[in-house]
Amino acid sequence: MNPLDLPSELPIARYRLTFTLTQNLQLPPYAASTLRGVFGHALLAAACTCPIDQTPHLSGCPYAQIFEPAPRADLPSSVRQNPPPPYVVETPLFAPTHFPAGADYSFDLVLFGQARHSLPLIGAVFAQAFAKGLGVNNTGKGELTSIAVQQADGSFLMIAGRGGLIGQHHNSIKLPEYYPAQARIQLLTPLRIQQKGRILRENEMTQAIFLRQLMRRYLTLARLYWQNNADTAELTVQAAGQGQSPQLLWHEHRRFSNRQKQTTPLSGIIGTWQLTDLSPAFAQMLYIGQWLHLGKETVFGNGQYRIIRTL
């Protein structure tokens, strides 16, 4: 069953970066936005090929290609000027905040399309960021000791050790042959879906709203990173279903923006939910969405879910 007319594999890979700390590291419980921030600063310093004060960045600039993709006229108006970048940082929503020197600290990174081939650069940039310092007062430091890639069974295979070259590895996800019409999902990080200028609460979420948001995210990334164009009108009609047994909660979360010098909200919906009567196209899309995240602020790790049971 291949309703979206996709190849057997998609250019998506999830990596796990592990650092051995040389100095104590203190992070917020949900650290994805912190890691994304230090990544951006380090990547700009290491990989930008534009003249000083060049705005916007030139399309051939490695920094721009990874962190600030150029505007695309063929995208929906909501993302046309700021296309989604080809990466997502993933950390647990609830994690320890203090990691002592000598401990290991790990996080995941999903890469789409050509960004997968920039893994050596991305790994080196994160290594520089941890060598320079991050966390509270930028005092946490560490050395990159492992890069691993997620395999089809969910386990991670080490492909690079301390200071070593990244070994050859499979860097695509293999699509299954069958997609069930019902699936129970767990929203791992806050899902922020906006309608009429405000973020929907847990009692306002419906399966149709969720699926439409999934469709928008999938179609945008598919156009950008694996050149797949589906019939939007036909899919919109299929975004239906009632859903069952929602166990959804509102999770309050804020992040501090160094650029804006203020806190900004990242609150959203978490919990579990049974999705029912999925069309074949949306069943396939739901599977792929486990790597994509959806809703607002996905670059900060929001909107991550996983399928925990199929029926």
N, C-alpha and C positions, 0 to 999 in steps of 0.2 A: 504494500500500500504506500503510494507516494503522491498524495494529493497536491502537494506544492511543486511537483516536478523538479525535485532536487537531485543532485548527484548523491552517490552513496555515502560521501563524506563531506563535511563542511570545514572551512578553514578557521577553526576555533580551537583554542587550547587553553587549558587551565594549568598554571604553574604554581609551585609552592617555593617561596624563598625563605631560607632559614639563616638567621644570624646568631653567632655566639657573641654574647655581650661582653665587652671589655670594661664598661662602666655601667652603673645602675641606670635602668631605663624606666621612666614613669610616663604612662600614656593614659588618655581617657579610656573608659571601659569599651567604647566603640571607637576604634582608632583609625578607621578607613580614611576619614577626611584628613587626619593628620598625616598619614602616609602619602596620600595624594598630593598634599601641599608640599612636602619636602621633595617628592619626586619631581614636581613641576619646577621648583627652584633649581634643583640639581641638573635636570635635563636642559633647562635654559642655559645654564652656565657651561655645560659640557658639549651641547650638540647644536646650538643655534648657529647658523651660518649667515645670518642676515647682518647688514650694517647696523651699527648702534642706532637705537631709537627707530628702527624700521617698523612701521605699523601700517597695515597688518603684516605679519610675517610672510615671507615669500613662500609660495606653494612647495618649492623644492627643499625647504628647510626641514631637517630631520625633527627638530623640536615641534614645528607646526604640524607635520604629518602625524606625529604621535599624540601631541597634547592639545593643539589648537588647529584642527582641520579647517581648510579654507571654505568659505561659503559655497553652497551648491544650489544652483537655480532649479534643479530637478527634484528637490526635496520639498516636503510639506512646508508651508509658511512658518510653522512654529519652530522648525529646526533649520530653516534655510540658511540663516546667517551664522548659526553656531551648530554645525553638524556634530553628532555624538562622536567622541574620539574612539579609537580602536582598542580600548582597554577598559577594564573595571578592576578596582582594588577591592578585595574581599577580606573582611575580618569578622570574627564573631560579634554579635550584638552585645553579649555579656561576657566580658573577659577580665582577667586580673588587670590591675592598673600598675603594679610594681613588679619589675623583673630585675633580679640582682645580677651583678657581674658574674660571669661564668655560666649563666643560664642561656638557653636557646629561646629565640623569639622568631615565630614564623607567621607569614600571612600569604594569601593566595592572590594571584593576578591572572585575569582572563585576557587573552589577546585575540583580536580578530584580524583576518585578512593578512596583508603584508606586514603588519606590526609583529607577527610571529617571528619574522625573519630578523627583527631588530632586538631579539631577546639578548644577545651579547651586550648591546649598547644599554638596554634597560637594566640588566643585571649590574653592569659596571656603574651606572648612574645611582642605583640604590646603594651599592657598596660605598660610593663616595659620600652619599647622604648620611649613612650610618657612621662613617669614619669622621665626618664633620660634627655630628651630634644632632639629636632630635629629642622630642618630648619636652617635659617641663624644663625651662631654662636652657634647652638644647644641650643638656648634659649627658643624655644617654648615647652610648656609642657601642659599636659592634663590628664584627667582621663577617662577611658573607661566607658561609661554610657549606651551603648546599643549595642547588636548584634541582627541583624534581618536577616531572610532568605527570598529570593525572592520566591514568589508563582507563580503558573501557569499563573495567570492573570497579572503578572508583578509587583504587589504590594509587599511590604515587611512586614513580620510579625515578631514582636519583640519576641525573644526567650531567651534573657538574659538582665537583667538590671545591674545597678551599683553594682559590687561585688557579683552578684548572679550567681547561677549555670545555665548552659545552659540547657534549657528545651528540652524534646523530640520534634522532628520535622521531617518533610518530607525533606530528603536531596538528592533527585534525580529529574531529569527533566523527565516529561511525554511526550512522543513523540506523535505528532498528527497522525491521520489516513490518512490524505491527504496532499500531497505536490504539489503545483502548478508548472507548467513548466515555469512560468515567475514570476519574483520578482524584485522589486526595492529595492536597498540596499543603506544605508548611511554609508560611511566609517567615523567612529567617531574619530579615532586616526591614525597617519601616517602609511600607508601601505608601507612596504619596501620589495620589491621583487628584488632579485639580479640575474642577468644573465651576464655571461662572466665577472665576477669580478666587476660589477657596479650595482648601484640601478636604476631600471627603472623609468623614468619620466612619468608624467600623459599622455602625448601624445603617449607613447609606450605601454601602458597597453591594453591588449586585454582580451576578456572573456575567451579564451582558457588558457592564462597564469594564470589568476586569479583562474580558476577552478583547474588547475594542482597544484597550490600552496595550495589551499584548500584541495585537495586530499592528498597531502604529509603530511600536518599537521594533518588531520583527521586520516589517517592510522597509523601514529606514535603514537598519543595519544590513539587510539583505541587498538593498540597492547599492550601498556604499562598499561592502566588503566581500560579498560573494555573487554580485551581479545577477541576482534573481529578482524578477519583477512579476508579482502576482496581481490578479484582478482584484483591486481594492473594493469595487462595488459588490462583486460577488461574495467576497469574504465578509463584508459588513453585514449582509443579510444573514450570514451564518453565525454571527456573534450573538448567541441566544443561550437559553437554558436557565433553569432556576437555581441550581446549586442546592446542597443539603448540608445540614449539621455544621453551620459556621460557628467556629469558636475563635472569634476575632477580638482583639484587644487594641486599645490605643496606647502607643508607646511614646512618651514624651522624650524628646532629645533635641539638643541644641549644639551648635558648633561655633567656635570663635573664629571669625575671619580676620586674619592678619592684615589683609588688604583693606577691609572696611573698618577694622578696629572696633568690631561689635559682634555680638552673638546673632546667629541666624537660625531659624527653626528648621529642624530635620525630622520632626515628629511624624508618625504614620502608623499604619495598621500592621500588626503581626498576628500570628496564630495559625490555625488549621482550618481547612475548608474542603468540602467534597464537591467537585465540579462534575456535572452530569450532562448527558446528551450532547457530548462534544461532536461536532462534525469531524470527518477525517482530517480536513485541513487544520482545524484548530487543535485537534489531538496531536498532530505532528508539530504544530507551532508551540504547543505547551511543553513538549519534550525539549525542543531547542531552547526555549526561554529560560531553562534552568541555568544556562550560561550567560544569558543576555541581561538579566535584571529588567525591571520596567517601572514606569512612573517617573516622577521628578527626582533629580539629584542622584541618578544612578552612578555618576562618577565618584560619589562619596560612599558607594557601597549599598545604597538604598535599593529596595525593590527586589532583593534576592529571594528566590523560593526554590524548593525542591519537591519532586514528586515522591511521596512516601508510601503510596499504595495505589495500585491500579486494579480495576474490577472488569 
